[in-house]
Amino acid sequence: MENILDIYIPEEMIRNAVKVKVNGLEIRSIRLEDLLVLKAREASEEGDEFLSRIAEILADPESKVSIDKEYLKRAINYYTDDKDSIERRLEKSGIYLE
């Protein structure tokens, strides 16, 4: 399945989207873990900056932001050909799978 701008988003990520309210409007959004995988796969300077910023937020005990590492590992496996590079980019940015 192709999406806007030729970004491939696996069907599983779409199915696992969560409902969030923004200014009183309920919308569906992909999970943070899925966005991290997409940004790591993107392999761009902007993506690396985003990942580093999220790593800082995750490391801050007062942020109340967390990720499900088991889900993150499953999401990485949607991209079998890019799995190793995605894992390296995440860890390089400070987002560890263990």
C-alpha positions in Angstrom: 0.0 0.0 0.0 1.4 3.4 -1.0 0.5 6.5 1.0 1.0 10.3 0.4 4.5 11.2 -0.7 5.3 7.5 -1.4 5.8 6.8 2.3 5.0 3.1 2.9 3.0 2.7 6.2 2.2 -0.9 6.9 -1.5 -1.7 7.3 -0.8 -2.9 10.9 0.3 0.7 11.9 -3.0 2.0 10.5 -5.0 -0.6 12.3 -3.2 0.1 15.6 -3.9 3.9 15.4 -5.3 5.4 18.6 -8.0 7.9 19.1 -7.0 11.3 20.5 -8.8 14.5 21.1 -7.4 17.7 19.7 -9.3 20.9 20.5 -12.4 18.8 21.2 -12.1 16.9 17.9 -11.5 13.2 18.1 -9.0 12.0 15.5 -7.0 8.8 14.8 -3.2 9.0 15.1 -0.5 6.4 14.6 1.1 5.4 17.9 4.3 7.1 19.0 6.2 3.8 18.6 5.1 3.6 15.0 6.2 7.2 14.3 9.6 6.5 15.8 10.0 3.6 13.4 9.0 5.7 10.5 11.4 8.5 11.4 14.3 6.0 11.9 13.5 4.4 8.6 13.4 7.9 6.9 17.1 8.3 7.6 17.2 12.1 7.4 18.7 14.8 9.5 15.2 16.0 10.5 14.3 12.5 11.5 17.4 12.1 13.6 16.7 15.4 15.3 13.1 14.3 16.1 14.3 11.0 17.5 16.9 12.7 19.7 14.3 15.1 21.0 11.9 12.2 21.8 14.8 10.3 23.5 15.3 13.4 25.8 11.6 13.5 26.6 11.5 9.8 27.4 14.6 10.2 29.7 12.9 13.0 31.7 11.1 11.4 34.6 8.7 14.3 34.8 7.6 14.1 31.2 4.9 11.4 31.7 5.7 10.2 28.2 6.6 6.5 27.7 6.8 3.9 25.0 5.9 0.2 24.8 9.2 -1.3 23.9 7.7 -4.7 23.0 5.3 -2.9 20.6 8.3 -0.9 19.2 10.1 -4.1 18.5 7.1 -5.5 16.7 6.7 -2.3 14.7 10.4 -2.5 13.6 9.7 -6.0 12.3 7.2 -4.6 9.8 10.3 -3.5 7.8 12.3 -6.7 7.6 14.7 -5.4 5.0 15.4 -2.2 7.1 15.3 -3.8 10.6 19.0 -3.5 11.5 19.3 0.1 10.3 16.1 1.2 12.1 17.4 -0.4 15.3 20.8 1.4 14.9 19.2 4.8 14.3 16.9 4.5 17.3 19.8 3.4 19.6 22.1 6.1 18.2 19.4 8.7 19.1 19.1 7.3 22.6 16.0 5.2 22.2 17.0 1.7 23.5 15.1 -1.5 22.8 16.1 -3.2 26.0 
